[in-house]
Amino acid sequence: MSETPPVDPRQGFGDRPTQPFGQADPSWRPAAQGSGQAPVPPHAPPPVPPQAPAAPSAWAQPVPAGPGGGPRGGSRVWLIAGAAALAVAVTVGVVVAVSGGDDKGTASGPPPAGVPGGAGKAEEPTEKAFTKVPKGCELVKASTIEAIVPGAACTPGLFDDKDLASMITRGPRWERPGHDGPFQKLEVHLSVMPGAKGNYDMKKKVALREMGSLRKVLDSKPVNGLGEEAFVVYSGDSQGALNDAQVIVREGNAVVTSDYTFSRKDSTTTQKQAEDAAVAVARDVLGSLS
């Protein structure tokens, strides 16, 4: 331990006496002109002595030998762990810097033109959307009704006057009053709503389903030139009393189902005539939409 006494800050450094505050230090003299040295103000702190060279880094020091001549592993385990952590941090920083500098083509940024989803891709055509639908009994022309079911009266559906913001439905039916002549009935169901494709597929699947002795599918085929897609199903009961031609058609957000049911007793209506009647009704309904 050094025997040099500590310096009292009140006494200054060295043997210089203290000077009362506000009085000039008689020992201070300006530097001689032309000497090239700057004047030293009174009571200035002494020049800082040159610092001793820094101790060598722990990384540069040799590992002391342990018992048996091997290195001491316990004294610098933290250095090894620190080096591994630093390497991981640098790697992560490089990845973040490279990937975060430009968001073009990523999920958060718009893809460039000419690639899928970019400005260079042609826009797909939008689905036709109908918004105006007449009343149920006005969906089919009077001339069409007279040709299929002469003298038939129209009964509107339960929801024909209850339009919703997301769905419009119509369900009128035409029947001839009384019991004279063969039985005939014409029914229409219209739905204008999003998801028309799924609605069409469901109705088509139901129309092709047989119901034991109550209904048997006799024929089914697509219909060309009607809407975007159309299908006709011809069916009858097991007793042979009633036959039915049902057409399901979709155009845009509208799905139309037209059913023409007739009695085969005392009737000369053929399968083709029944199917043509159902197609004509469905065509009138689509033509009334806007």
C-alpha positions as CSV (number, residue, x, y, z in Angstrom):
1,M,0.0,0.0,0.0
2,S,1.3,3.5,-0.9
3,E,2.3,5.8,2.0
4,T,1.5,9.0,0.1
5,P,-1.0,10.9,2.1
6,P,-4.3,11.8,0.4
7,V,-4.7,15.1,-1.2
8,D,-7.0,17.5,0.7
9,P,-9.1,19.3,-2.0
10,R,-9.2,22.4,0.3
11,Q,-5.4,22.6,0.1
12,G,-5.1,22.1,-3.6
13,F,-2.4,20.0,-5.2
14,G,1.3,20.1,-4.4
15,D,2.7,22.9,-2.2
16,R,0.7,25.7,-3.7
17,P,-0.9,27.7,-1.0
18,T,-4.6,28.5,-1.0
19,Q,-5.7,31.9,-2.3
20,P,-8.7,33.7,-0.8
21,F,-11.6,34.0,-3.2
22,G,-11.7,37.1,-5.3
23,Q,-7.9,37.9,-5.1
24,A,-5.5,37.3,-7.9
25,D,-2.9,34.7,-7.6
26,P,0.5,36.4,-7.4
27,S,2.2,33.3,-8.7
28,W,0.3,33.5,-12.0
29,R,2.0,35.2,-14.9
30,P,0.9,35.4,-18.5
31,A,3.0,33.5,-20.9
32,A,5.7,35.4,-22.7
33,Q,4.6,36.7,-26.1
34,G,5.8,34.6,-28.9
35,S,6.4,31.6,-26.7
36,G,3.5,29.7,-28.4
37,Q,2.1,28.6,-25.0
38,A,-1.4,29.5,-23.8
39,P,-1.6,31.3,-20.4
40,V,-2.5,29.1,-17.5
41,P,-5.4,30.6,-15.4
42,P,-5.0,30.6,-11.6
43,H,-6.1,27.6,-9.7
44,A,-6.5,25.6,-12.9
45,P,-6.6,21.8,-12.3
46,P,-3.2,20.2,-12.9
47,P,-2.7,18.4,-16.1
48,V,-3.9,14.9,-16.2
49,P,-1.1,12.5,-16.1
50,P,-0.9,9.9,-18.9
51,Q,-3.0,6.9,-18.1
52,A,-1.4,3.6,-17.8
53,P,-2.0,1.1,-20.6
54,A,-5.3,-0.8,-20.2
55,A,-5.1,-4.3,-18.9
56,P,-5.3,-6.9,-21.6
57,S,-8.7,-8.2,-22.5
58,A,-9.9,-11.4,-20.9
59,W,-10.3,-12.8,-24.4
60,A,-6.6,-12.4,-25.0
61,Q,-5.5,-13.9,-21.7
62,P,-4.4,-17.5,-21.8
63,V,-6.6,-19.9,-19.9
64,P,-4.8,-20.9,-16.7
65,A,-3.9,-24.6,-16.6
66,G,-6.0,-26.7,-14.3
67,P,-5.2,-29.8,-12.5
68,G,-3.4,-32.2,-14.8
69,G,-2.4,-29.5,-17.3
70,G,-5.9,-29.0,-18.8
71,P,-7.7,-25.7,-19.0
72,R,-9.9,-24.5,-16.2
73,G,-13.4,-24.8,-17.6
74,G,-15.3,-23.2,-14.7
75,S,-13.5,-19.8,-14.7
76,R,-14.6,-18.8,-18.2
77,V,-17.8,-20.7,-18.8
78,W,-19.7,-17.4,-18.9
79,L,-17.4,-16.2,-21.7
80,I,-18.4,-19.2,-23.9
81,A,-22.1,-18.7,-23.1
82,G,-21.8,-15.0,-23.9
83,A,-20.2,-15.7,-27.3
84,A,-23.0,-18.1,-28.2
85,A,-25.7,-15.5,-27.2
86,L,-23.9,-12.8,-29.2
87,A,-23.7,-15.0,-32.3
88,V,-27.5,-15.7,-32.1
89,A,-28.3,-12.0,-31.6
90,V,-26.2,-11.0,-34.6
91,T,-27.9,-13.6,-36.7
92,V,-31.3,-12.6,-35.7
93,G,-30.5,-8.9,-36.3
94,V,-29.3,-9.7,-39.8
95,V,-32.4,-11.6,-40.7
96,V,-34.7,-8.8,-39.3
97,A,-32.7,-6.2,-41.1
98,V,-32.9,-8.0,-44.4
99,S,-36.5,-9.1,-44.2
100,G,-37.9,-5.9,-42.7
101,G,-36.4,-3.4,-45.1
102,D,-38.9,-3.8,-47.8
103,D,-42.5,-5.2,-47.5
104,K,-43.2,-5.5,-51.2
105,G,-44.6,-8.9,-52.1
106,T,-45.3,-9.9,-48.5
107,A,-48.6,-10.3,-46.7
108,S,-48.4,-6.8,-45.3
109,G,-47.5,-5.1,-48.6
110,P,-49.1,-5.0,-52.0
111,P,-47.6,-7.5,-54.5
112,P,-46.0,-6.0,-57.6
113,A,-47.7,-5.8,-60.9
114,G,-47.6,-8.8,-63.1
115,V,-47.8,-11.4,-60.4
116,P,-50.9,-13.2,-59.0
117,G,-52.8,-10.7,-56.9
118,G,-51.0,-7.7,-58.4
119,A,-52.1,-4.9,-60.6
120,G,-51.0,-6.9,-63.7
121,K,-53.6,-9.6,-63.1
122,A,-56.9,-9.3,-65.0
123,E,-59.9,-8.8,-62.9
124,E,-62.4,-11.7,-62.8
125,P,-65.9,-11.0,-64.0
126,T,-68.3,-10.2,-61.2
127,E,-71.6,-12.1,-60.7
128,K,-74.8,-10.6,-62.1
129,A,-76.7,-9.2,-59.2
130,F,-80.5,-8.7,-59.5
131,T,-82.1,-6.1,-57.1
132,K,-85.6,-5.6,-58.5
133,V,-88.2,-8.4,-58.4
134,P,-91.9,-8.0,-59.3
135,K,-94.7,-9.4,-57.2
136,G,-95.1,-13.2,-57.2
137,C,-98.1,-13.4,-59.5
138,E,-96.4,-11.1,-62.0
139,L,-93.3,-13.3,-62.5
140,V,-94.9,-15.3,-65.3
141,K,-96.6,-13.9,-68.3
142,A,-100.4,-14.3,-68.5
143,S,-100.1,-15.8,-71.9
144,T,-97.7,-18.5,-70.6
145,I,-100.1,-19.4,-67.8
146,E,-103.1,-19.6,-70.2
147,A,-101.2,-22.0,-72.5
148,I,-100.2,-24.3,-69.7
149,V,-103.0,-24.1,-67.1
150,P,-106.0,-22.5,-68.8
151,G,-108.2,-20.5,-66.4
152,A,-105.8,-21.0,-63.5
153,A,-105.9,-18.5,-60.5
154,C,-102.7,-17.3,-58.8
155,T,-102.1,-17.5,-55.1
156,P,-99.1,-15.5,-53.8
157,G,-96.5,-17.1,-51.5
158,L,-96.4,-16.5,-47.7
159,F,-93.2,-14.4,-48.0
160,D,-93.9,-12.6,-51.3
161,D,-94.3,-9.2,-49.5
162,K,-91.6,-9.6,-46.9
163,D,-88.4,-8.7,-48.6
164,L,-85.2,-8.6,-46.6
165,A,-82.1,-6.6,-47.1
166,S,-80.1,-9.7,-47.9
167,M,-82.7,-11.9,-49.5
168,I,-85.8,-11.7,-51.8
169,T,-88.1,-14.7,-52.1
170,R,-91.2,-15.4,-54.1
171,G,-93.4,-18.5,-54.1
172,P,-96.6,-18.2,-56.1
173,R,-98.7,-21.1,-57.4
174,W,-101.4,-21.4,-60.1
175,E,-104.3,-23.9,-59.9
176,R,-107.5,-24.2,-61.9
177,P,-110.5,-23.8,-59.7
178,G,-113.1,-26.6,-59.5
179,H,-112.6,-30.2,-60.4
180,D,-113.4,-30.2,-64.1
181,G,-110.7,-31.7,-66.4
182,P,-107.4,-33.3,-65.4
183,F,-105.5,-32.1,-62.4
184,Q,-102.9,-29.4,-63.2
185,K,-100.7,-27.3,-60.9
186,L,-97.9,-24.8,-61.5
187,E,-95.5,-23.7,-58.7
188,V,-92.6,-21.3,-58.8
189,H,-90.0,-20.6,-56.2
190,L,-87.6,-17.7,-56.6
191,S,-84.7,-16.7,-54.3
192,V,-82.4,-13.7,-54.9
193,M,-79.6,-13.8,-52.4
194,P,-75.8,-14.2,-52.1
195,G,-74.5,-17.7,-52.4
196,A,-76.8,-18.6,-55.3
197,K,-74.4,-21.3,-56.5
198,G,-74.7,-23.3,-53.3
199,N,-78.5,-22.8,-53.3
200,Y,-78.7,-24.2,-56.8
201,D,-76.6,-27.2,-56.0
202,M,-78.7,-28.0,-53.0
203,K,-82.0,-27.8,-54.9
204,K,-80.6,-29.9,-57.7
205,K,-79.6,-32.6,-55.2
206,V,-83.0,-32.6,-53.5
207,A,-84.8,-32.9,-56.9
208,L,-82.8,-36.0,-57.8
209,R,-83.6,-37.7,-54.5
210,E,-86.3,-40.4,-54.6
211,M,-88.8,-40.8,-51.9
212,G,-89.8,-44.4,-52.0
213,S,-93.3,-45.0,-53.3
214,L,-94.2,-41.3,-53.2
215,R,-91.7,-40.1,-55.9
216,K,-89.5,-41.9,-58.4
217,V,-87.1,-40.1,-60.7
218,L,-87.8,-41.1,-64.3
219,D,-85.4,-38.9,-66.2
220,S,-83.0,-36.0,-65.6
221,K,-80.7,-33.9,-67.8
222,P,-79.2,-30.4,-68.2
223,V,-81.0,-27.7,-70.0
224,N,-79.1,-25.6,-72.6
225,G,-79.7,-21.9,-73.3
226,L,-81.4,-21.2,-70.0
227,G,-79.6,-19.0,-67.4
228,E,-76.0,-19.8,-66.5
229,E,-76.8,-23.4,-65.5
230,A,-80.1,-25.3,-65.6
231,F,-81.3,-28.9,-65.0
232,V,-84.6,-30.6,-65.4
233,V,-85.9,-33.7,-63.5
234,Y,-88.9,-35.7,-64.6
235,S,-90.5,-37.8,-61.9
236,G,-93.7,-39.6,-61.0
237,D,-95.3,-41.6,-58.2
238,S,-95.4,-45.4,-58.1
239,Q,-99.1,-45.6,-58.7
240,G,-98.7,-43.7,-62.0
241,A,-101.3,-41.1,-61.0
242,L,-99.2,-37.9,-61.1
243,N,-96.1,-36.8,-63.0
244,D,-94.0,-33.8,-62.4
245,A,-91.4,-31.8,-64.5
246,Q,-89.2,-29.6,-62.4
247,V,-86.6,-27.1,-63.7
248,I,-83.9,-25.6,-61.5
249,V,-82.0,-22.7,-63.0
250,R,-79.4,-20.2,-61.8
251,E,-78.5,-16.8,-63.2
252,G,-76.3,-14.5,-61.2
253,N,-77.6,-14.3,-57.6
254,A,-81.0,-15.7,-58.6
255,V,-82.2,-19.3,-58.4
256,V,-85.6,-20.3,-59.9
257,T,-87.5,-23.6,-59.5
258,S,-90.5,-24.2,-61.6
259,D,-92.7,-27.3,-61.1
260,Y,-95.4,-28.4,-63.4
261,T,-97.5,-31.2,-62.0
262,F,-100.3,-33.0,-63.9
263,S,-102.5,-36.0,-63.7
264,R,-101.9,-38.7,-66.2
265,K,-105.6,-39.8,-66.1
266,D,-107.5,-38.3,-68.9
267,S,-104.4,-36.3,-70.0
268,T,-102.5,-36.4,-73.2
269,T,-99.6,-34.4,-71.9
270,T,-96.2,-36.0,-72.8
271,Q,-92.9,-35.8,-70.9
272,K,-91.5,-33.3,-73.4
273,Q,-94.6,-31.1,-73.2
274,A,-94.3,-31.0,-69.4
275,E,-90.6,-30.2,-69.5
276,D,-91.1,-27.5,-72.1
277,A,-93.8,-26.0,-69.9
278,A,-91.5,-25.8,-66.9
279,V,-88.7,-24.3,-69.0
280,A,-91.0,-21.6,-70.4
281,V,-92.1,-20.6,-66.9
282,A,-88.6,-20.4,-65.6
283,R,-87.6,-18.3,-68.6
284,D,-90.4,-15.8,-67.9
285,V,-89.3,-15.5,-64.3
286,L,-85.7,-14.7,-65.2
287,G,-86.9,-12.2,-67.8
288,S,-88.9,-10.3,-65.2
289,L,-85.8,-9.6,-63.0
290,S,-83.6,-6.5,-63.2
